Amino acid sequence: MSFNPKEPFNLPALPPKTNLDTVSILKALNDASRAIGELKGYCSSIPNPMMLMSMAVAKESVESSKIEDIHTTVENVLEGQILPEKELKREDKEVLRYREAMNHGYRMFKDVGLTTRAMLGIHEKLIAGSAGFRRLQNAIMNDRTGEKVYTPPLAKELSDHLGRWENYVNGDSKGELDPLIRCAISHYQFEAIHPFGDGNGRTGRILLSLQIVSEGLLAFPVLYMSGYLNKNRAEYYHTLMGVTEREDWEGFVLFMLRGFTTQAEKTKQKLFIMMAEYELMKEIIREKHPKMNAIDTVNHLFASPVTTPKFFSEELKIHYQTATKYLNELKSSGILRDTKLGKNRLFYNVRLFELIN
């Protein structure tokens, strides 16, 4: 495989024809498999891990968008779920689209598998006015010099490349390599295909989370890599280019395996703490606010860490005045804080925001 940044790249075959059973990879693979196995086991003991992960998905949306130099906060994203669209900043709309694309992708994945159809569905939610797969040649440029650093395959070859990617992800060569190594390889291949005019990085990171589920490593898409990739952005791009320029699969796979380990351990700890907070909040509400439905209330405040009296009343199917009264009581107990944004009065799950930050 030869590389010239100014010419369309000739993608490597799947699976790579290189040794990925090195001592370094096997050691990193053992660590990552253990960490993800523990996370899977812990998730199986939690009634609704995706509800507890609502805040984490919002944070993933922010971190993934930050890699593309789209900057906002978790608080802004969660506010944006309930504020009118006309009141949102462009950056908040972009990140909200990522969150919806992640959720939509998971729903599609359960129906159609990890396919190009699901890929397109994710991209349509992610990019306003998405035109689907690119029809023209594009290139990645050096922001400082304006020089081409990578030219993806020709647009007319996309169908073949995406077909091979889909076959590999869903069956070709399964069993030849460990599923986590396959996830790393598939992620590189998608990014190298670069099938869209915009949004390739964000789409690729969503697909990576879904492939971990598709491989049976986790039952839910709760492992998100953007925090790790953002923190180690220079090394991420360096190892991606290492495969492209020198076929250095070992360097990239090692980088990704370390990321899987790091994020799995962090996610397990995060879920453990959130579950403890979930149970504690239920007990506080049962003791101090016996008229409230403790389970429904806490479920709402974890699934929607930012809420309003109107939203709260609709979700719990109670009168608006009762909802306002309950939210004020929860504020008095220190469970919530509130603020006014224009005509809207918003209530925030205090401890959940403290934990996620």
Order of alpha helices (4+ residues) and beta strands (2+ residues): alpha-alpha-alpha-alpha-alpha-alpha-beta-beta-alpha-alpha-alpha-alpha-alpha-alpha-alpha-beta-alpha-alpha-beta-beta-alpha
